[in-house]
Amino acid sequence: MDDYKIIITVSGTDKVGIVASVSGILAKYKVNIEDIKQTLMQGHFVMFMLCDIKEAELNFKELKNVLIEEGNRLEVEVWVQKKGIFEKMHTVQ
């Protein structure tokens, strides 16, 4: 069910620990990572994660805030969206 699916996007200058930090937060709050893609383009790191928050210990808004705070600490941009909204934003009609 897509009600519990979220998309996390992380973007910024590549550095050690980005994946570990974000995935560590997700594990801490019992968020399941269902798919992950990452790439590095000329030193610019981009990662997309599809996650399930059905069993999460935080609600969507709380988790989003924690991840954004971690992005600020890591000096990267973090976006967290519900999967349904993400898909509607990226659908060409």
C-alpha positions as CSV (number, residue, x, y, z in Angstrom):
1,M,0.0,0.0,0.0
2,D,1.5,3.3,-1.1
3,D,0.2,5.2,2.0
4,Y,3.3,4.1,3.8
5,K,5.8,4.6,1.0
6,I,8.1,7.6,1.0
7,I,10.9,8.9,-1.3
8,I,14.0,10.3,0.3
9,T,16.4,12.3,-2.0
10,V,19.8,13.4,-0.8
11,S,22.0,15.7,-2.9
12,G,25.3,17.5,-2.2
13,T,29.0,17.4,-2.3
14,D,30.3,13.8,-1.9
15,K,31.8,12.9,1.5
16,V,32.3,9.9,3.7
17,G,29.3,8.8,5.7
18,I,26.3,10.2,3.9
19,V,24.7,6.8,3.2
20,A,25.7,5.4,6.6
21,S,24.2,8.4,8.4
22,V,20.9,8.5,6.6
23,S,20.4,4.7,6.7
24,G,21.4,4.7,10.4
25,I,18.6,7.1,11.2
26,L,16.1,5.0,9.2
27,A,17.2,1.9,11.0
28,K,16.9,3.6,14.4
29,Y,13.3,4.5,13.8
30,K,12.4,1.2,12.1
31,V,12.0,2.5,8.6
32,N,12.5,-0.2,5.9
33,I,14.6,0.7,2.9
34,E,13.0,-1.0,-0.1
35,D,15.2,0.4,-2.8
36,I,18.2,2.6,-3.0
37,K,20.0,4.2,-5.9
38,Q,23.0,6.5,-5.7
39,T,25.4,8.1,-8.2
40,L,28.3,10.4,-8.2
41,M,28.7,13.0,-10.9
42,Q,31.9,15.1,-10.9
43,G,32.0,15.1,-7.1
44,H,28.2,15.7,-6.7
45,F,26.5,13.0,-4.7
46,V,22.8,12.1,-5.4
47,M,20.8,9.3,-3.6
48,F,17.2,8.2,-3.9
49,M,15.6,5.9,-1.4
50,L,12.2,4.2,-1.5
51,C,11.2,3.4,2.1
52,D,8.3,2.0,4.0
53,I,7.2,3.8,7.2
54,K,4.4,1.4,8.1
55,E,6.3,0.2,11.2
56,A,8.2,3.4,11.9
57,E,8.4,4.8,15.4
58,L,8.0,8.4,14.1
59,N,5.2,9.8,12.0
60,F,6.0,11.2,8.5
61,K,6.5,14.8,9.6
62,E,8.7,13.9,12.6
63,L,10.9,11.6,10.4
64,K,11.1,14.3,7.7
65,N,12.3,16.8,10.3
66,V,14.9,14.4,11.7
67,L,16.3,13.7,8.2
68,I,16.4,17.4,7.2
69,E,18.3,18.2,10.4
70,E,20.8,15.4,9.6
71,G,21.1,16.8,6.1
72,N,22.0,20.2,7.6
73,R,24.6,18.6,9.8
74,L,26.1,16.8,6.8
75,E,25.8,19.9,4.6
76,V,23.6,18.2,2.0
77,E,20.1,18.8,0.8
78,V,17.4,16.3,1.9
79,W,13.9,16.0,0.6
80,V,11.3,13.6,2.0
81,Q,8.0,13.1,0.1
82,K,5.2,10.7,0.2
83,K,5.4,8.4,-2.8
84,G,2.0,9.2,-4.1
85,I,2.8,13.0,-4.2
86,F,6.2,12.4,-5.7
87,E,4.7,10.4,-8.5
88,K,2.0,13.0,-9.2
89,M,4.7,15.7,-9.3
90,H,6.7,13.7,-11.9
91,T,3.8,12.6,-14.1
92,V,3.6,14.4,-17.5
93,Q,0.0,14.8,-18.7
